[in-house]
């Protein structure tokens, strides 16, 4: 590689232009001999640039991102794992399989593809249209969720409920909006699915999911900010040769009231507590004998006086017959009451409970 030396006359015009390179000031003949394969980096094509940045036209699988987008979404995907959600959605799949069979009188198979975490805005931009978006409300949690039914499943449900022949795939009509009959039939299926979703959450926390509205435009189905994290459950519904997908999107803000329950590793987890042992221990404690001491009076003496005691000495207490006697369990005072006699036995009538004063440790 040849070495080029620039004179002061060549540098001054470059500095006045504010350019950071000396290509315009140097003679062209001096740079013709450069080996571009060694001096410069290889130029990337558009496909390689998209791969590096993590952009992909196919947004159906947002889990497998790479490049810069993988770094951006890394914190979001690992935002928070909620183990109990897998149990809830597994229970939902079993319930929906039975409910949809009763609704369609056909053999319906529901399967859970994946449970993932996405940004709300990214998911709304990835919904394949046309689709039917059902906004539902969690009454007890006072928040919303979204159920998306894709076009193949919509036409399959309509075909099955209106008596379409088995074995023939549903005919998809393009270029027109969904009719009122199609919307009402899909609404029946959505209501059945929401009832099953409520039943799936019942063992964890009772909640009622009610259909708020149905939309076909994602812009009218906004239930949270575009950057908020959401839980996405993708399910596949097969009815013979027909079927499609149902996707349930629940924002983390909606699940916040039961977040601690969803962090459990299994249903009914009590972090080491055993209710059977607790009940047994409580029953046995109630059968325990407790010894009470009736303190008639107390007197404080010095050690020298105590050592000078002799047989026959008399101690004088300040207790009067009308004073209340204190009952103690060990060193803990519990009750107070007057002393008397009942059937030749000395007795104490309990009149006052002495609240316990917790002493600070240390």
C-alpha positions in Angstrom: 0.0 0.0 0.0 1.4 3.4 -1.0 1.7 6.2 1.5 0.3 9.6 0.7 1.6 12.9 2.1 -0.6 15.9 2.1 0.7 19.4 1.9 -0.6 22.4 3.9 -2.2 23.8 0.7 -4.2 20.6 0.4 -5.3 20.4 4.0 -6.6 24.0 4.4 -9.5 23.6 1.9 -10.7 20.4 3.6 -10.7 22.1 7.1 -12.7 25.0 5.7 -15.4 22.6 4.4 -15.6 20.8 7.7 -15.2 17.4 6.1 -13.7 14.5 8.1 -12.1 12.8 5.2 -9.2 13.7 2.9 -10.6 11.9 -0.2 -11.5 15.2 -2.0 -8.1 16.9 -1.3 -5.9 14.0 -2.1 -5.0 13.2 -5.8 -7.2 10.6 -7.3 -4.1 8.7 -8.6 -2.8 8.1 -5.1 -6.0 6.2 -4.1 -6.5 4.2 -7.2 -4.0 1.7 -5.9 -5.8 0.8 -2.6 -7.1 -2.7 -2.3 -10.7 -2.3 -1.3 -11.1 -5.8 -0.2 -8.4 -5.3 2.5 -8.9 -1.6 3.4 -12.7 -1.5 3.7 -15.3 -3.8 5.4 -17.5 -6.0 3.2 -20.7 -4.3 2.3 -23.8 -6.1 3.8 -26.9 -6.7 1.7 -30.4 -5.9 3.0 -31.1 -9.4 4.2 -27.9 -9.4 6.3 -28.7 -6.0 7.8 -32.2 -7.1 8.7 -30.8 -10.2 10.4 -28.3 -8.2 12.3 -30.9 -5.7 13.6 -33.4 -8.5 14.3 -36.1 -7.2 11.9 -38.2 -9.8 10.2 -41.3 -9.5 8.0 -42.8 -12.6 9.6 -43.8 -11.5 13.1 -45.8 -14.7 13.8 -43.0 -16.0 16.1 -41.8 -13.1 18.2 -40.0 -15.4 20.6 -37.1 -16.3 18.2 -35.8 -12.7 17.7 -32.1 -12.1 17.1 -29.6 -9.3 16.8 -30.3 -5.9 18.3 -34.0 -6.8 18.7 -33.0 -9.8 20.9 -31.0 -7.4 23.2 -33.9 -5.0 23.4 -36.5 -7.7 24.1 -34.3 -9.7 26.5 -35.5 -7.9 29.6 -39.1 -8.1 28.4 -39.2 -11.8 27.6 -37.7 -12.6 31.0 -39.8 -9.9 32.7 -41.3 -12.3 35.2 -42.1 -16.0 35.0 -45.5 -16.9 36.5 -45.4 -20.7 37.0 -49.1 -21.0 37.9 -50.2 -19.5 34.6 -49.0 -22.7 32.9 -51.3 -24.7 35.2 -54.2 -22.3 34.6 -53.9 -22.5 30.8 -53.5 -26.3 30.8 -56.7 -26.5 32.8 -58.3 -24.1 30.3 -57.4 -26.4 27.4 -59.1 -29.4 29.0 -62.2 -27.3 29.8 -62.4 -25.8 26.3 -62.1 -29.2 24.7 -65.3 -30.4 26.5 -67.2 -27.1 26.1 -66.6 -26.7 22.4 -67.6 -30.3 21.8 -70.9 -29.6 23.5 -71.3 -26.4 21.5 -70.5 -27.7 18.0 -71.6 -31.4 18.5 -68.4 -32.2 16.7 -65.0 -33.7 17.7 -63.0 -30.7 18.9 -59.3 -30.9 19.9 -57.8 -27.9 21.7 -54.0 -27.7 22.2 -51.8 -25.1 23.8 -48.9 -24.0 21.6 -47.0 -21.7 23.9 -47.3 -19.1 26.7 -45.0 -16.2 26.2 -44.4 -12.5 27.1 -44.8 -9.8 24.5 -45.3 -6.0 24.3 -48.8 -5.0 23.7 -48.0 -2.7 20.8 -45.8 -5.4 19.1 -48.5 -8.0 19.3 -51.2 -5.7 18.0 -49.1 -5.0 14.9 -48.5 -8.7 14.3 -52.2 -9.7 14.3 -53.1 -11.2 10.8 -56.2 -9.4 9.6 -59.0 -10.0 9.1 -59.6 -11.3 12.7 -62.1 -10.8 15.4 -60.8 -9.2 18.6 -62.9 -9.7 21.8 -62.2 -7.4 24.7 -63.2 -8.9 28.0 -63.2 -7.6 31.5 -62.1 -9.3 34.7 -64.8 -8.0 37.1 -63.0 -8.7 40.4 -59.6 -7.4 39.2 -61.2 -4.3 37.5 -59.1 -4.6 34.3 -59.3 -6.0 30.8 -57.9 -8.7 28.5 -58.1 -9.6 24.9 -59.1 -12.7 23.0 -58.2 -12.9 19.3 -59.9 -15.4 16.9 -58.3 -15.7 13.6 -60.2 -15.9 10.3 -59.9 -19.7 9.6 -61.4 -20.5 13.0 -64.2 -18.0 12.5 -65.3 -19.6 9.2 -64.8 -23.0 10.6 -67.1 -22.3 13.6 -69.7 -20.7 11.3 -69.6 -23.7 9.0 -69.9 -26.2 11.8 -72.7 -24.4 13.6 -74.7 -23.9 10.4 -74.5 -27.6 9.4 -71.6 -27.7 7.1 -70.5 -31.1 5.9 -67.7 -32.9 7.7 -64.5 -33.3 5.8 -64.9 -30.2 3.7 -62.6 -27.3 4.7 -64.4 -24.0 5.5 -64.6 -21.6 2.5 -63.0 -18.3 3.3 -64.7 -15.3 1.7 -62.3 -12.4 1.1 -63.0 -8.7 0.6 -66.0 -8.2 2.9 -66.6 -7.6 6.6 -68.0 -10.2 8.9 -71.8 -10.4 8.8 -74.1 -10.1 11.9 -74.7 -13.9 11.9 -71.0 -14.7 11.8 -70.4 -12.2 14.6 -73.1 -13.7 16.8 -71.9 -17.2 16.3 -68.4 -16.3 17.2 -69.7 -14.4 20.2 -71.3 -17.6 21.5 -67.9 -19.4 21.2 -66.1 -16.5 22.9 -68.6 -16.5 25.8 -68.1 -20.3 26.3 -64.3 -19.8 26.2 -64.5 -16.9 28.8 -66.6 -19.1 31.1 -64.0 -21.8 30.9 -61.2 -19.2 31.5 -63.1 -18.2 34.7 -63.3 -21.8 35.8 -59.6 -22.3 35.1 -58.8 -19.4 37.5 -61.3 -20.5 40.2 -58.9 -22.9 42.2 -56.4 -20.0 42.3 -58.7 -17.0 42.7 -62.4 -16.7 41.8 -62.8 -14.2 38.9 -65.6 -13.5 36.4 -64.6 -12.7 32.8 -67.4 -11.0 30.8 -67.3 -10.0 27.2 -67.2 -6.2 26.9 -67.1 -5.7 23.1 -66.0 -7.3 19.8 -63.9 -5.4 17.3 -62.3 -6.0 13.9 -59.9 -3.1 14.0 -56.9 -3.4 16.4 -56.9 0.3 17.0 -60.3 0.1 18.7 -59.1 -2.8 20.9 -56.5 -1.0 22.9 -56.6 -2.0 26.5 -53.2 -0.9 27.7 -50.2 1.2 26.6 -48.2 -0.2 23.7 -45.0 -0.6 25.7 -46.6 -2.6 28.6 -45.8 -6.3 29.0 -48.5 -8.9 28.5 -48.9 -12.6 28.8 -49.8 -14.3 25.5 -51.3 -17.8 25.3 -51.6 -19.3 21.8 -54.0 -22.2 21.4 -54.9 -24.3 18.4 -58.5 -25.5 17.8 -59.0 -28.4 15.4 -62.4 -29.7 14.2 -61.5 -32.4 11.9 -60.1 -30.8 8.7 -61.2 -27.4 9.9 -59.8 -25.2 12.6 -57.8 -22.2 13.5 -56.2 -20.3 16.4 -57.4 -18.5 19.6 -54.9 -16.2 21.3 -55.5 -14.8 24.8 -53.6 -11.7 25.8 -53.6 -10.6 29.4 -51.6 -7.5 30.6 -49.4 -7.9 33.6 -51.4 -5.1 35.2 -54.5 -7.2 35.0 -52.8 -10.1 36.8 -51.3 -7.8 39.5 -54.0 -8.6 42.2 -53.1 -12.3 42.1 -49.4 -11.9 41.3 -48.3 -13.6 44.6 -50.5 -16.6 43.8 -49.2 -16.9 40.3 -45.6 -17.0 41.6 -46.3 -20.4 43.3 -44.7 -23.5 41.9 -47.8 -25.6 42.3 -51.5 -25.2 43.2 -52.2 -24.5 46.9 -48.5 -23.9 47.8 -48.2 -22.7 51.4 -44.4 -22.4 51.5 -43.8 -25.3 53.8 -47.1 -25.1 55.9 -48.9 -28.3 56.6 -52.6 -27.8 57.4 -53.1 -31.3 58.8 -50.3 -30.9 61.2 -51.5 -27.4 62.2 -55.0 -28.7 63.0 -53.6 -31.6 65.0 -51.2 -29.4 67.0 -54.1 -26.9 67.7 -56.3 -29.7 69.0 -53.5 -31.0 71.3 -52.7 -27.6 72.6 -56.3 -27.2 73.7 -56.0 -30.4 75.8 -52.8 -29.2 77.5 -52.9 -28.6 81.3 -52.1 -25.1 82.4 -51.1 -24.2 85.9 -52.2 -20.9 87.3 -50.7 -19.1 90.3 -52.7 -16.8 92.5 -50.4 -14.1 93.9 -51.8 -12.9 97.2 -49.1 -10.3 97.7 -45.5 -9.3 96.9 -42.8 -7.9 99.1 -39.4 -6.6 98.1 -36.5 -7.2 100.6 -32.8 -6.7 100.6 -30.5 -9.7 100.6 -29.2 -8.9 104.1 -32.7 -9.0 105.5 -33.4 -12.3 103.7 -30.3 -13.8 105.2 -31.3 -12.7 108.8 -34.7 -14.5 108.7 -35.2 -16.9 111.6 -37.9 -19.5 112.4 -40.9 -17.6 113.7 -40.3 -14.3 112.0 -43.4 -12.6 110.6 -43.7 -10.9 107.2 -46.2 -8.1 106.6 -47.8 -7.6 103.2 -49.8 -4.5 102.2 -52.6 -6.6 100.7 -56.1 -5.9 101.9 -59.1 -8.2 101.8 -60.8 -6.0 99.2 -57.7 -6.0 96.9 -57.8 -7.9 93.6 -55.7 -11.0 93.3 -53.5 -11.4 90.3 -53.5 -14.8 88.4 -50.4 -15.7 86.5 -49.3 -18.4 84.1 -45.6 -18.7 84.7 -44.3 -15.2 84.7 -47.2 -13.8 82.6 -50.1 -12.1 84.4 -53.4 -13.0 82.9 -56.4 -12.2 85.1 -57.4 -10.1 88.2 -60.2 -10.6 90.6 -61.3 -10.6 94.2 -60.5 -13.5 96.5 -63.3 -15.4 98.3 -64.4 -18.8 99.4 -66.7 -21.4 97.8 -67.5 -24.7 99.4 -64.6 -24.5 101.9 -62.2 -23.7 99.1 -60.4 -20.5 98.5 -61.5 -19.1 95.2 -60.8 -16.1 92.9 -63.5 -14.5 90.8 -62.1 -13.4 87.4 -63.2 -9.9 86.6 -60.4 -8.3 84.5 -58.2 -9.6 81.7 -54.7 -8.2 81.8 -53.5 -7.4 78.2 -50.0 -8.7 77.5 -47.3 -6.1 77.0 -44.9 -7.4 74.4 -41.4 -6.7 75.5 -38.9 -5.8 72.7 -36.2 -8.4 72.0 -32.6 -7.7 72.7 
